[in-house]
Amino acid sequence: MRLATLTGAVGLAVLACATPALAATPSAARAGDICLWSGRDYTGASWCWNPGNGYVDVPPALHDNVGSFQADAAGCFINWIHVPDRKETRVVRDGDYRRVYKNDFGGRIDAVAPRC
């Protein structure tokens, strides 16, 4: 019995060492969503949006404060210049991500929508 337990533990240890770590894959990201974080490198307050939700204003902690994002869906980031007729947009494609985004459009995001 001890030999089987020891063999299993050694096997798991070898498997863990042989499996490459996922680079920059945030744990909060869900398939089919666009997830936003307030900090760089997927840290801080987080929120995920799904295209089925339609147009949604980002939560207050992320308003003009998106430090990083990962997209597993297509969508549109929106910065309202003058509601409802003037906006700046950024197309987001499935697979897009930014580890550092606040100094770019992340510092201006007000909402997310399925299309620009």
Summary of the structure (lengths in Angstrom):
residues: 116
radius of gyration: 19.1
end to end distance: 61.6
largest distance: 71.9
contacts: 312
relative contact order: 0.20
helix: 22%
strand: 34%
